Amino acid sequence: MDCTKLSSERWDIEDAFNKHEDQYETCEATDDEAVTVLAGLGLDFNDGRGQPLRCTKYFCRQAEAAAKGLMGKMPDRAAANLAVWGSALEQAARVHMNKKR
């Protein structure tokens, strides 16, 4: 393709896309690298063994965008009452595992 035939509008679109992508440190990161980046933003994407969660590659950009305030927002930890929420998830996991036995 001859780049001289591209319109200035196309160049503007390309520039905007590149500027957007440059905001994300996790854009081309491996799971291990993404976990390190997210940890620096206060997010833990490790499982109980210290390995990256399987969902890391699917959610790292969204998590990074929310943590950096680029798009969306992180929930207020105090308002979310994380301890109660975590206990409820643990109880649901126990019930689920007991049903499988």
Phi, psi and omega per residue, in radians:
M1 nan 2.372 3.121
D2 -1.471 1.961 -3.078
C3 -1.138 -0.386 -3.133
T4 -1.207 -0.298 -3.141
K5 -1.481 -0.147 3.127
L6 -1.295 2.437 -3.121
S7 -1.369 2.837 3.109
S8 -1.127 -0.526 3.090
E9 -1.101 -0.704 3.117
R10 -1.108 -0.717 3.094
W11 -1.102 -0.691 3.112
D12 -1.092 -0.713 3.119
I13 -1.135 -0.778 3.110
E14 -1.068 -0.760 3.138
D15 -1.107 -0.747 3.124
A16 -1.118 -0.722 3.103
F17 -1.073 -0.843 -3.128
N18 -1.106 -0.688 3.102
K19 -1.094 -0.732 3.109
H20 -1.089 -0.863 -3.105
E21 -1.102 -0.589 -3.116
D22 -1.158 -0.256 3.121
Q23 -1.275 -0.343 -3.002
Y24 -1.781 2.055 3.058
E25 -1.308 -0.426 -3.097
T26 -1.543 0.014 -3.037
C27 -0.870 -0.906 -3.108
E28 -2.078 0.369 -3.087
A29 -1.379 2.608 2.976
T30 -1.249 2.970 3.111
D31 -1.027 -0.760 3.134
D32 -1.077 -0.749 3.122
E33 -1.164 -0.719 3.137
A34 -1.098 -0.718 3.120
V35 -1.051 -0.701 3.120
T36 -1.143 -0.776 3.109
V37 -1.068 -0.833 -3.110
L38 -1.141 -0.625 3.092
A39 -1.070 -0.660 3.086
G40 -1.130 -0.353 3.113
L41 -1.711 0.104 3.102
G42 1.546 0.283 -3.121
L43 -2.005 2.344 -3.120
D44 -1.855 1.927 3.115
F45 -1.915 0.538 3.080
N46 -1.747 2.586 3.038
D47 -1.496 -3.047 -3.108
G48 -1.098 -0.363 3.119
R49 -1.632 0.004 -3.125
G50 1.509 0.152 3.120
Q51 -1.643 2.694 3.097
P52 -1.034 2.419 3.047
L53 -1.059 2.605 -3.137
R54 -1.107 -0.435 -3.115
C55 -1.459 -0.058 -3.058
T56 -0.930 -0.817 -3.087
K57 -1.154 -0.381 -3.128
Y58 -1.569 -0.492 -3.016
F59 -2.045 -0.010 -3.051
C60 -1.110 -0.683 -3.123
R61 -1.188 -0.737 3.129
Q62 -1.117 -0.754 3.136
A63 -1.113 -0.770 3.125
E64 -1.094 -0.769 -3.134
A65 -1.078 -0.746 3.129
A66 -1.189 -0.749 -3.115
A67 -1.137 -0.597 3.130
K68 -1.507 -0.133 -3.127
G69 1.336 0.340 3.131
L70 -1.322 -0.738 3.118
M71 -2.592 2.464 -3.125
G72 1.167 -2.945 3.106
K73 -2.699 2.729 3.106
M74 -1.414 2.537 3.102
P75 -1.188 2.626 3.057
D76 -1.235 2.046 -3.047
R77 -1.053 -0.667 -3.130
A78 -1.177 -0.741 -3.124
A79 -1.241 -0.531 -3.103
A80 -1.332 -0.286 -3.121
N81 0.864 1.131 -3.025
L82 -1.032 -0.568 -3.129
A83 -1.118 -0.773 3.123
V84 -1.159 -0.745 3.141
W85 -1.099 -0.762 3.124
G86 -1.106 -0.722 3.103
S87 -1.097 -0.711 3.130
A88 -1.131 -0.696 3.098
L89 -1.148 -0.714 3.115
E90 -1.100 -0.743 3.117
Q91 -1.113 -0.751 3.120
A92 -1.099 -0.671 3.114
A93 -1.144 -0.723 3.097
R94 -1.082 -0.778 3.127
V95 -1.068 -0.761 3.141
H96 -1.081 -0.818 -3.119
M97 -1.157 -0.617 3.100
N98 -1.161 -0.570 3.108
K99 -1.197 -0.507 -3.102
K100 -1.364 -0.288 -3.085
R101 -1.440 nan nan
